[in-house]
Amino acid sequence: MQKTLTLLRGAFRDPLSWASLTVDLLPLLAIAAFGWGAAPLVALYWLENLVIGAFTILRMLTTGVYRPAMLAICLFTVPFFCVHYGLFCYGHGLFLRQIAMPDANGTSFTGLITWALGSGAWMALFVGAIIAVNAAYFARDYVGRGEAREANPFMEMFLPYDRIITLHFAILLGTLLTLGMDQPLLGVLLLLTIRIAYGLLQSIRRRKKRDAQLAEGVGAT
């Protein structure tokens, strides 16, 4: 426990960790102020998967720019990721919408995005906050600190999948609470708690990675 607290204190020396935590906590505002329930919450997290996928593509392409030797690899990984991750998100989105809105019509990808954006009040604003934080990390760490010069497109390609698996697990547990125990609020809170915990874990991972970079004298700014 003490080690975890020490890691968290280290992680939150970074202002972007606070920004990330703030964005992770924004759904609490949506629940309290805008009456969000389970459907908008899972829709937001699904849209976040798309945002992360888009930045993954950007990271791979940026690596190809900084490391011309990797450009040929990027010409394979980027299209492969678009198809594979896109299908993964598509299937996941259909599953989420079926749980949240069993009577909804349409199965196209754009239809899923339209459903997700319209599922809760001010959804686009919350998605915009997610994009802003990801853009800040990308600009500072991947470009500014030179991570793109060391990155491997193959490794970058697989990074987003653990998040989808974590979210899927959280939604299944939340659904069991909602349907099995008739406790929709508990299901929503469980989903939110797991998502926030995952965000804290990511902040710790970034801090440990940064400490390793500093030890090697990489990107000292």
Backbone as a ProteinNet text record, in pm:
[ID]
protein_1_A
[PRIMARY]
MQKTLTLLRGAFRDPLSWASLTVDLLPLLAIAAFGWGAAPLVALYWLENLVIGAFTILRMLTTGVYRPAMLAICLFTVPFFCVHYGLFCYGHGLFLRQIAMPDANGTSFTGLITWALGSGAWMALFVGAIIAVNAAYFARDYVGRGEAREANPFMEMFLPYDRIITLHFAILLGTLLTLGMDQPLLGVLLLLTIRIAYGLLQSIRRRKKRDAQLAEGVGAT
[TERTIARY]
83.2	0	87	191.1	280.5	352.6	391.2	459.3	367.2	239.1	142.1	124.8	115.3	100.2	222.7	340.7	463.6	464.8	421.7	415.2	314.8	201.9	100.9	151.6	220.2	275.6	375.6	455.6	550.4	480.6	375.4	302.1	238.1	187.6	114.4	203.4	333.2	421.3	407.4	350.9	329.7	194.3	190.5	62	-35.7	16.9	-73.1	-144.1	-84.8	-154.1	-278.8	-267.8	-384.7	-489.1	-443.4	-537.5	-609.3	-533.7	-592.9	-694.6	-660.2	-752.9	-879	-863.8	-980.5	-1074.8	-1017.9	-1100.6	-1167.7	-1095.4	-1154.2	-1270.3	-1265	-1370.4	-1487.7	-1472.5	-1579.8	-1713	-1712.3	-1841.7	-1923	-1855.9	-1931.1	-2015.8	-1958.8	-2034.7	-2151.3	-2126.1	-2232.2	-2345.4	-2310.7	-2412.9	-2493.4	-2422.4	-2489.3	-2565.3	-2506.1	-2565.4	-2653.4	-2621.5	-2692.5	-2772.9	-2776.5	-2859.5	-2810.5	-2679.7	-2627.2	-2651	-2680.2	-2689.3	-2584	-2612.3	-2514.3	-2489.4	-2595	-2580.4	-2483.7	-2498.9	-2401.8	-2260.5	-2249.9	-2117.7	-2041.3	-2107	-2038.1	-2014.2	-2104.8	-2084.7	-1962.3	-1944.1	-1827.2	-1698.6	-1695.9	-1574.8	-1548.4	-1654.1	-1634.9	-1576.5	-1628	-1572.9	-1427.3	-1395.2	-1256.2	-1166	-1217.1	-1140.5	-1106.7	-1201.2	-1176.7	-1071	-1078.3	-978.5	-839.1	-829.6	-700.5	-649.8	-740.3	-701.5	-646.5	-710.7	-664.6	-525.1	-500.7	-368.1	-263.7	-305.3	-212.5	-165.6	-258.6	-221.9	-125.9	-155.4	-69.8	69.6	76.7	206	288.2	224	296.3	346	260.7	300.9	414.5	408.2	514	646	639.7	760.7	821.3	736.2	784.6	853	806.9	868.7	1004.9	1011.6	1136.4	1237.2	1186.8	1275.4	1243.2	1303.2	1272.1	1286.9	1376.1	1393.4	1267.3	1183.1	1059.1	941	962.5	851.7	786.7	867.3	812.8	727	771.1	692.8	560.4	565.1	442.4	342.1	392.2	302.7	225.1	276.3	201.9	118.1	179.2	110.8	-10.1	0.5	-110.8	-236.4	-230.3	-351.8	-401.6	-308.7	-349.9	-423	-367.6	-430.6	-567.5	-578.2	-706.7	-814.6	-780.1	-878.1	-905.4	-798.2	-815.7	-877.8	-820.1	-873	-1010.8	-1029.3	-1160.2	-1268.8	-1239.4	-1336.8	-1359.8	-1252.3	-1263.2	-1356.6	-1334.5	-1418.9	-1562.2	-1575.4	-1709.4	-1788.5	-1728.3	-1796.2	-1825	-1729.5	-1748.7	-1861.5	-1865.7	-1971.3	-2109.2	-2120.6	-2249.3	-2293.5	-2198.4	-2228.5	-2276.9	-2205.4	-2242.5	-2379.4	-2404.5	-2533.4	-2647.1	-2622.2	-2725.7	-2762.6	-2662.1	-2688.7	-2760.1	-2709.5	-2763.4	-2898.1	-2914.9	-3038	-3075.5	-3138.6	-3170.4	-3258.6	-3336.1	-3429	-3369.4	-3243.6	-3182.8	-3166.9	-3180.8	-3169.3	-3037.6	-2997.8	-2878	-2754	-2668.1	-2547.8	-2420.5	-2427.6	-2308	-2217.7	-2089	-1994.3	-2034.3	-2069.9	-2111.3	-2238.9	-2326.2	-2447.3	-2415.4	-2313.2	-2271.8	-2214.6	-2135.6	-2078.5	-2188.9	-2285.7	-2398.3	-2475.9	-2499.5	-2569	-2490.7	-2359.4	-2277.2	-2274.2	-2256.7	-2251.2	-2384.4	-2493.4	-2624.8	-2683	-2603.9	-2658.3	-2667.5	-2594.6	-2596.7	-2573.8	-2625.3	-2609.1	-2462.3	-2422.8	-2287.5	-2181.1	-2219.5	-2124.5	-2002.3	-2024.5	-1912.7	-1810.6	-1858	-1767.6	-1676.7	-1733.4	-1654.3	-1553.6	-1595.5	-1502.9	-1390.9	-1425.9	-1325.2	-1220.4	-1262.8	-1168.1	-1072.8	-1124.9	-1041.2	-938.8	-983.7	-892.8	-783.2	-820.2	-723.5	-613	-649.8	-549.2	-457.4	-515.6	-433	-339.3	-388.4	-304.8	-189.1	-215.9	-111.2	-2	-41.7	57.3	137	67.3	134.8	237.9	197.7	287.4	407.1	383.5	493.3	585.2	525	605.2	653.6	560.2	595.9	679.5	645.4	720.2	825.6	781.8	872.3	986.9	960.3	1065.2	1131.2	1090.2	1159.8	1125.6	1010.5	974.1	955.5	916.5	894.9	1023.4	1137.3	1265.7	1306.5	1242.1	1275.8	1164	1049.3	930.8	939.7	868.3	855.6	710.1	681.2	541.4	464.7	533.6	465.9	419.3	505.2	468.1	355	363.3	259.5	124.1	125.6	2.1	-81.9	-16.1	-89.4	-122	-72.2	-92.7	-239.1	-329	-466.2	-552.7	-510	-602	-628.5	-529.5	-553.6	-662	-672.4	-776.7	-915.3	-931.3	-1061.6	-1101	-1004.8	-1033.7	-1075.3	-1003.7	-1039.2	-1179.6	-1210.3	-1342.4	-1450.7	-1424.3	-1522.5	-1552.8	-1449	-1465	-1548	-1519.1	-1593.4	-1740.3	-1768.1	-1907.1	-1983.2	-1917.8	-1983.5	-2019.3	-1926.6	-1955.6	-2067.4	-2060.7	-2165.5	-2301.1	-2304.1	-2430.3	-2487	-2399.8	-2445.3	-2507.8	-2445.2	-2502.5	-2636	-2641.6	-2762.5	-2879.2	-2854.3	-2962.5	-2984.6	-2875.2	-2888.5	-2935.3	-2893.9	-2927.4	-3022.2	-3061	-3149.8	-3092.3	-2961.6	-2893.3	-2819.8	-2893	-2828.1	-2721.8	-2744.5	-2647	-2515.5	-2524	-2402.7	-2324.9	-2397.9	-2332.2	-2256.7	-2318.9	-2254.7	-2132.3	-2146.1	-2034.8	-1919	-1950.9	-1845.3	-1768.2	-1840.7	-1776.6	-1687.9	-1738.8	-1663.5	-1539	-1553.9	-1441.5	-1329.8	-1367.1	-1266	-1195.6	-1271.7	-1210.4	-1113.5	-1150.5	-1061.7	-936.3	-954.7	-840.3	-745.3	-801.9	-718.3	-640.8	-705	-637.2	-522	-541.9	-434.6	-318	-350.1	-245.5	-164.4	-233.4	-163.4	-70.8	-114.5	-29.2	96.8	81.1	196.9	291.4	235.4	318.7	398.5	332	402.6	515.9	491.7	594.2	714	687.6	796.3	875	803.1	870.3	956.3	903.1	977.1	1100.7	1088.4	1203.5	1313	1272.2	1369.9	1438.2	1361.2	1419.5	1520.6	1485.2	1575.7	1703.9	1689.8	1807.4	1901.7	1843.7	1923.9	1963.2	1915.6	1947.3	1871	1748.8	1667.6	1564.5	1553.8	1448.8	1443.6	1549.5	1558.2	1468.1	1407.1	1320.5	1188
-120.3	0	125.8	123.6	238.3	261.2	150.9	162.6	225.7	184.7	240.6	390.3	431.2	573.8	653	593.3	659.5	677.8	573.4	581	687	694.6	794.6	935.9	955.3	1088.7	1128	1031.4	1059.4	1092	1015.5	1037.1	1174.7	1219.9	1346.2	1467.8	1447	1563.4	1620.8	1541.6	1583	1652.9	1778.6	1849.3	1778.8	1709.4	1640.1	1522.6	1467.3	1361.8	1418.1	1541	1606.9	1637.9	1681.1	1707.9	1580.3	1470.5	1342.4	1295.9	1310.4	1271.2	1356.4	1485.1	1573.7	1527	1491.5	1442.7	1310.6	1223.4	1096	1116.3	1226.1	1253.6	1331.9	1383.1	1462.1	1386.8	1254.6	1185	1199.2	1221.7	1247.1	1372.8	1475.3	1597.2	1567.1	1485.1	1450.8	1375.7	1286.7	1210.6	1302.7	1391.2	1477.9	1592.2	1653.1	1774.4	1747.9	1644.9	1622.6	1493.3	1424.2	1304.5	1185.3	1178.4	1063.8	934.8	828.8	695.2	606.9	476.9	381.8	400.3	426.3	433.5	543.3	667.9	770.4	741.5	679.8	653.2	552.4	440.9	341.9	398.2	483.9	547.4	638.1	712.6	799.7	718.5	608.9	527.9	459.7	426.3	370.3	476.3	597.8	706.4	734.2	718.5	736.5	632.8	510.4	408.8	455.5	520.7	571	680.9	768.1	875.1	815.1	716.3	652.2	582.5	520.7	458.5	559.8	675.9	780.9	830	846.8	890.7	780.9	655.9	545.8	550.8	575.6	591.2	708.4	819.3	937.7	908.4	831.3	795.9	711.5	614.2	529.8	611.1	698.7	781.8	876.6	930.7	1020.7	946.8	823	741.1	722.6	701	687.1	811.9	928.5	1055.4	1072.6	1043.8	1061.7	951.1	833.5	719.5	662.3	717.1	672.2	521.8	459.5	314.8	239.9	304.6	242.6	271.7	353	394.2	275.4	181.8	63.6	-18.6	-26.9	-99.8	-28.8	104.5	182	162.9	143.8	122.1	-8	-98.4	-220.9	-203.6	-151.3	-147.9	-55.1	59	154.7	97.8	45.6	-13.4	-134.1	-217.3	-334.7	-291.9	-192.7	-144.1	-84.6	-7.6	54.3	-51.5	-160.2	-266.1	-345.2	-392.2	-480.5	-407.1	-293.1	-216.5	-160.5	-121.3	-71.1	-176	-299.5	-408	-439.5	-434	-459.3	-356.6	-229.5	-123.2	-133.5	-172.1	-186.4	-293.9	-411.3	-518	-479.6	-411.9	-367	-265	-174.3	-73.2	-133.2	-232.8	-301.2	-367.4	-430.9	-497.3	-396.4	-284	-182.3	-123.2	-93.8	-33.2	-131.6	-259.6	-359.8	-368.2	-354.2	-355.1	-227.2	-114.3	15	46.7	13.8	46.4	-70.9	-173.6	-293	-264.8	-157.2	-128.6	-37.6	1.2	92.9	25.8	105	53.8	98.2	25.9	62.8	-5.2	-51.4	-122.8	-65.8	49.1	105.5	168.9	182.9	245	389.7	461.3	600.9	609	507.8	504	486.7	404.7	385.8	515.2	584.9	711.6	814.2	819.1	911.5	879.2	748.8	707.6	750.2	723.7	753.7	903.7	984.7	1129.7	1187.2	1121.4	1170.7	1105.2	1019.5	942.5	1021.6	1131.9	1210.6	1357.9	1442	1587	1626.9	1715.8	1770.7	1664	1555.6	1447.1	1496.2	1578.4	1626	1703.2	1775.7	1851.6	1758.2	1649.7	1553.4	1482	1449.9	1388.4	1486.5	1614.2	1716.2	1724.5	1708.8	1710.4	1591.7	1476.6	1357.3	1379.2	1436.7	1465.3	1562	1664.3	1765.4	1703.8	1617	1554.6	1463.4	1384	1296.1	1376.5	1488.9	1574.6	1633.7	1670.1	1726.6	1623.8	1501.1	1395.2	1367.7	1364.1	1337.4	1445.9	1571.2	1682	1687.4	1668.4	1681.3	1559.8	1440.3	1319.4	1259.6	1238.5	1164.7	1249.1	1376.9	1464.9	1544	1618.6	1708	1637.9	1523.6	1451.2	1341.9	1333.2	1245.1	1097.9	1062.7	921.3	862.2	946.1	898	844.2	895	851.5	714	668.9	538.8	436.5	480.2	393.7	288.1	179.1	70.2	64	78.4	78	-47.4	-162	-285.6	-278.1	-224.3	-210.1	-109	1.3	103.9	48.2	-40	-91.7	-168	-235.1	-320.1	-252.1	-130.7	-64.2	-40	-4.4	30	-87.8	-211.4	-322.9	-355.7	-334.2	-367.1	-279.2	-156	-66.4	-116.3	-163.4	-214.4	-336	-424.7	-544.7	-505.8	-408.7	-361.2	-302.2	-219.8	-158	-263.2	-360.7	-465.6	-543.3	-574.9	-645.2	-561.5	-431.7	-343.1	-335.9	-330.6	-321.6	-449.3	-563.9	-690.7	-696.5	-654.3	-652.5	-554.1	-436.7	-337.3	-386.2	-458.7	-512.5	-617.4	-702.1	-803.1	-737.7	-630.2	-558.8	-494.7	-437.4	-366.8	-462	-572.7	-665.5	-768.9	-824	-931.6	-884	-763.6	-714.1	-595.1	-556.3	-441.3	-318.1	-295.5	-181.2	-102.6	-27	44.3	143.3	209.7	307.6	240.4	122.6	50	9.7	-30	-66.3	50.7	167.5	288	325.1	320	355.7	257.8	129.3	30.8	59.4	86	117.6	240.9	342.7	466.9	443.2	363.7	336.1	261.6	160.1	83.4	172.2	258.9	348.3	445.7	501	593.9	521	398.8	320.1	290.8	262.7	237.9	364.4	479.6	605.4	631.8	600	616.2	523.1	400.4	305.3	357.3	417.9	474.2	588.3	670	779.2	724.5	615.7	552.6	496.4	433	377.5	487.1	599.9	710.9	763.4	772.4	822.3	728.3	598.6	501.1	504.5	519.8	530.1	655.2	765.9	892.1	882.4	818.6	801.7	721.4	617.6	537.2	620.5	707.5	794.5	891.1	948.9	1043.4	973.9	849.2	773.3	748.5	739.4	717.2	847.6	960.6	1090.1	1120.4	1062.5	1081.6	1190.2	1287.5	1389.7	1460.1	1524.2	1585.3	1705.5	1756.3	1873	1832.2
0	0	0	86.2	95	-37.1	-102.6	-231.5	-335.8	-333.6	-428.2	-406.9	-279.7	-249.2	-293.4	-275.4	-318.7	-470.1	-541.5	-687.6	-732.7	-663	-698.6	-674	-561.7	-533.9	-642.2	-683.8	-791	-921.5	-951.3	-1076.5	-1080.3	-965.9	-964.3	-940.5	-954.1	-969.1	-1110	-1197	-1335.9	-1347.8	-1391.3	-1405.8	-1499.2	-1600.7	-1692.5	-1625.6	-1521	-1446.2	-1378.6	-1328.2	-1268.9	-1374.8	-1491.8	-1601.3	-1643	-1650.7	-1688.4	-1584.7	-1455.7	-1349.8	-1354.1	-1379.7	-1390.1	-1500	-1615	-1725.6	-1688.1	-1617	-1574.2	-1477	-1400.8	-1302.5	-1360.8	-1482.2	-1543.4	-1553.6	-1578.4	-1581.5	-1452.8	-1338.8	-1215.4	-1230.2	-1294.2	-1321.5	-1414.5	-1516.2	-1611.2	-1542.7	-1450.7	-1378.1	-1287.1	-1214.3	-1117.3	-1183	-1285.8	-1343.4	-1464.2	-1541	-1666.9	-1669.4	-1555.9	-1546.3	-1626.4	-1649.5	-1722.9	-1645.2	-1719.5	-1663.4	-1726.2	-1730	-1781.4	-1930.7	-2008.3	-2154.6	-2199	-2154.7	-2195.4	-2146.3	-2028.8	-1973	-2058.4	-2093.2	-2176.5	-2316.6	-2363.7	-2494.8	-2492.4	-2383.8	-2370.9	-2373.3	-2299	-2294	-2427.9	-2500.4	-2634.3	-2727.9	-2721.1	-2802.2	-2764.2	-2637.2	-2594.3	-2660.7	-2677.8	-2749.9	-2891	-2956.6	-3091.9	-3090.9	-2990.7	-2978.5	-2960	-2871.9	-2846.6	-2972.6	-3047.6	-3173.3	-3272.2	-3279.8	-3371.4	-3333	-3203	-3160.1	-3177.7	-3170	-3197.3	-3342.2	-3433.2	-3574.7	-3591.9	-3524.1	-3533	-3478.6	-3370.1	-3312.1	-3409	-3471.2	-3566.6	-3685.3	-3737.6	-3851.3	-3813.2	-3692.4	-3646	-3632.1	-3584.7	-3577.3	-3715.4	-3816.5	-3953.2	-4004.1	-3958	-3998.2	-3932.1	-3801.3	-3728.2	-3756.2	-3791.2	-3816.9	-3954.7	-4058.7	-4194.9	-4214	-4136	-4147.4	-4106.5	-4026.4	-3980.4	-4072.6	-4173.1	-4258.7	-4328.8	-4376.8	-4444	-4348.1	-4222.1	-4122	-4097.4	-4090.4	-4068.5	-4182	-4303.4	-4417.1	-4402.7	-4319.3	-4287.5	-4161.5	-4054.1	-3924.9	-3924.4	-3993.1	-3990.1	-4055.9	-4180.8	-4239.5	-4160.8	-4112.8	-4035.2	-3908.9	-3839.5	-3717	-3746.1	-3853.8	-3888.4	-3905.9	-3974.9	-3999.5	-3872.2	-3806.9	-3691.5	-3572.8	-3537.1	-3424.2	-3456.8	-3583.8	-3624.9	-3609.6	-3652	-3636.6	-3489.4	-3410.4	-3267.3	-3203.2	-3235.9	-3180.4	-3232	-3357.4	-3415.1	-3341	-3323.9	-3250.8	-3107.1	-3045	-2907.2	-2898.8	-2997	-2999	-3016.2	-3104.1	-3121.4	-2991.8	-2924	-2797.1	-2693.1	-2683.1	-2584.1	-2612.8	-2739.3	-2771.9	-2749.2	-2775.9	-2753.8	-2606.3	-2519.9	-2375.7	-2333.2	-2382.1	-2338.4	-2400.8	-2530	-2603.2	-2694.1	-2639.4	-2718.3	-2839.5	-2836.8	-2946.9	-3053.7	-3039.5	-3136.4	-3271.7	-3378	-3514.4	-3577.2	-3682.9	-3757.2	-3703.7	-3794.8	-3752.9	-3815.1	-3881.1	-3943.5	-3837.5	-3872.2	-3779.8	-3752.6	-3858.5	-3839.5	-3756	-3771.7	-3690.3	-3543.2	-3512.7	-3374.1	-3316.4	-3396.9	-3350.2	-3325.3	-3417	-3399.8	-3273.6	-3250.3	-3127.6	-3004.5	-3004.6	-2887.7	-2859.3	-2963	-2943.4	-2896.9	-2932.6	-2894.1	-2771.1	-2705.2	-2592.9	-2463.4	-2452.1	-2329	-2356.8	-2268.4	-2284.4	-2280.4	-2370.8	-2377.8	-2403.6	-2467.6	-2493	-2570.5	-2673.1	-2755.5	-2671.9	-2570	-2484	-2404.7	-2354.1	-2277.3	-2367.1	-2488.9	-2584.4	-2619.2	-2632.8	-2660.2	-2550.5	-2425.2	-2313.5	-2321.9	-2361	-2377.6	-2488.4	-2599	-2710.8	-2666.5	-2590.7	-2546.6	-2461	-2367.1	-2280.3	-2360.7	-2450.8	-2533.9	-2623.5	-2675.5	-2759.6	-2679.4	-2554	-2469.3	-2441.5	-2409.1	-2386.9	-2514.5	-2626.8	-2753.6	-2784.7	-2770.2	-2803.3	-2709.6	-2580.5	-2484.8	-2483.6	-2470.7	-2452.1	-2583.7	-2674.8	-2795.3	-2890.9	-2901.9	-2992.3	-2914.9	-2813.3	-2742.3	-2672.1	-2610	-2538.2	-2622.6	-2747	-2839.9	-2832.2	-2771.2	-2765.3	-2905.2	-3000.1	-3137.2	-3198.5	-3152.4	-3208.1	-3156.9	-3050	-2992.5	-3009.8	-3056.6	-3059.1	-3168.6	-3142.7	-3239.7	-3284	-3413.7	-3459.2	-3419.5	-3415.8	-3376.6	-3231.8	-3144.1	-3003.6	-2987.3	-3058.6	-3051.4	-3094.4	-3192.7	-3250.5	-3148.1	-3052.1	-2958.6	-2825.7	-2804.8	-2675.9	-2639	-2732.6	-2690.9	-2647.1	-2676.3	-2656.8	-2510.1	-2424.1	-2283.7	-2223.9	-2276.2	-2226.4	-2264	-2387.5	-2431	-2348	-2321.9	-2242.8	-2101.4	-2042.4	-1908.1	-1905.9	-2004.5	-2011.9	-2031.6	-2116.8	-2143.1	-2014.4	-1939	-1812	-1714.7	-1708.1	-1618.2	-1657.2	-1786.5	-1832.4	-1800.8	-1817.9	-1785	-1636.9	-1550.9	-1407.6	-1375.7	-1438.1	-1416	-1461	-1572.8	-1623.5	-1529	-1473.7	-1378.2	-1255.5	-1208.2	-1094	-1129.7	-1249.3	-1291.3	-1309.8	-1381	-1413.2	-1304	-1252.3	-1154.7	-1018.9	-978.6	-845.5	-850.9	-972	-988.8	-919.4	-941	-880.4	-989.4	-1071	-1181.9	-1136.5	-1022.3	-974.5	-937.6	-874.1	-838.6	-963	-1067	-1191.8	-1251.7	-1251.7	-1305.1	-1221.6	-1090	-1002	-1016.5	-1035.3	-1054.9	-1183.3	-1290.2	-1417.7	-1404.3	-1338.9	-1320.5	-1234.9	-1128.5	-1039	-1111	-1188.7	-1261.9	-1363.5	-1430.3	-1529.4	-1462.9	-1347.3	-1277.4	-1228.9	-1176.7	-1130.9	-1246.4	-1363	-1480.5	-1517.9	-1508.6	-1537.5	-1441.5	-1312.9	-1214.7	-1246.6	-1287	-1324.7	-1443	-1538.8	-1654.2	-1612.6	-1517.2	-1468.5	-1401.8	-1325.8	-1262	-1367.5	-1468.9	-1576.4	-1646.4	-1672.4	-1738.3	-1650.2	-1518.7	-1427.9	-1424.3	-1418.7	-1415.8	-1546.3	-1656.5	-1786.1	-1791.6	-1739.4	-1738.9	-1650.6	-1534.4	-1446.5	-1515.7	-1590.5	-1664.1	-1772.1	-1838.5	-1941.1	-1880.4	-1765.7	-1700.4	-1655.4	-1609.7	-1568.3	-1685.6	-1805.5	-1925.8	-1993.7	-1938	-1996.6	-2122.6	-2136	-2256	-2230.7	-2321.1	-2314.3	-2181.4	-2142.5	-2010.1	-1991.7	-2099.9	-2084.4	-2026.7
[MASK]
+++++++++++++++++++++++++++++++++++++++++++++++++++++++++++++++++++++++++++++++++++++++++++++++++++++++++++++++++++++++++++++++++++++++++++++++++++++++++++++++++++++++++++++++++++++++++++++++++++++++++++++++++++++++++++++

